[in-house]
């Protein structure tokens, strides 16, 4: 599943597969965990026409460096502790609100940080595009079990 700009789609689709008794639900769960959701600042970057490096193509107010001044590997490689780039690589430690306790945090990665920031004024604010209900994101129950492990 490719959930380019709303990573809540992945848990939603998995929940639907579980509800409908899909035999592939456990396989999908494993793939979603491997993907880890939003990868801005981790597996995804944007290098602008002028060489400026950003965490993703939508976050143009967060320059990380410039490849005309230093190699990409130095900008991207080992971020300074506490920097935005370091935080993006440890999202579960920083997300706030309902995301913090969401059982799908490792699947969606806190959804889209640029949208969360635009809506709340805080980098780690809740992304309002998450349409999952509080019941859906709560810890697993018999009504919404975790998938069986293979």
Beta strands, then each sheet from edge to edge (+ up, - down):
strand 1: 46-47
strand 2: 52-54
strand 3: 63-66
sheet 1: 1+ 2- 3+
end
